[in-house]
Amino acid sequence: MDVSNRLNLSDLKILTNIISRCSQRGGIWSADEMSTVAKLYEKMKTIIEQSEEQEKEQHELSQNMSNSR
């Protein structure tokens, strides 16, 4: 996994702070906030996609090993 795609505690704090501030303001987002959330969204999406791909590969490997016995 590329280091730039790793979601960390700081990312989660940023995301929760933005969501909290926006909910207090009635859902009005600044351009900076939307941009930050979009970047975090892309990181999370990449993590999910990579995890699903790894899971699929592990399942296929497991099936291949079972079939070869």
C-alpha positions in Angstrom: 0.0 0.0 0.0 1.3 3.4 -0.9 2.1 5.5 2.1 0.2 8.5 0.7 -3.0 6.4 0.8 -2.7 5.4 4.4 -5.4 6.8 6.6 -4.1 7.8 10.0 -5.5 9.2 13.3 -4.8 12.7 12.2 -6.9 12.2 9.1 -9.8 10.9 11.2 -9.5 13.8 13.6 -9.6 16.3 10.7 -12.6 14.6 9.2 -14.5 14.5 12.5 -13.7 18.1 13.2 -14.9 19.3 9.8 -18.1 17.3 10.1 -18.7 18.6 13.6 -18.2 22.2 12.6 -20.4 21.9 9.6 -23.2 20.3 11.5 -23.0 23.2 14.0 -23.2 25.7 11.1 -26.2 23.9 9.6 -24.2 22.0 6.9 -22.5 24.9 5.2 -19.1 23.8 3.9 -16.2 26.0 2.9 -14.1 25.1 -0.2 -11.2 24.1 2.0 -13.4 21.8 4.0 -14.8 20.1 0.9 -11.4 19.7 -0.6 -10.0 18.1 2.6 -13.0 15.8 2.9 -12.6 14.8 -0.8 -8.9 13.9 -0.2 -9.8 11.8 2.9 -12.6 10.2 0.9 -10.2 9.2 -1.8 -7.8 7.7 0.8 -10.7 5.7 2.3 -11.9 4.6 -1.1 -8.4 3.4 -2.0 -8.1 1.5 1.3 -11.5 -0.2 0.7 -10.7 -1.1 -2.9 -7.2 -2.5 -2.0 -8.7 -4.5 0.9 -11.4 -6.0 -1.3 -8.8 -6.9 -3.9 -6.6 -8.6 -1.3 -9.6 -10.4 0.1 -10.5 -11.6 -3.4 -7.0 -12.7 -4.2 -6.8 -14.6 -0.9 -10.1 -16.3 -1.6 -8.9 -17.3 -5.1 -5.6 -18.6 -3.7 -7.5 -20.6 -1.1 -9.8 -22.1 -3.7 -6.9 -23.0 -6.0 -5.1 -24.7 -3.1 -8.3 -26.7 -2.3 -8.8 -27.7 -6.0 -5.2 -28.9 -6.4 -5.5 -31.5 -3.5 
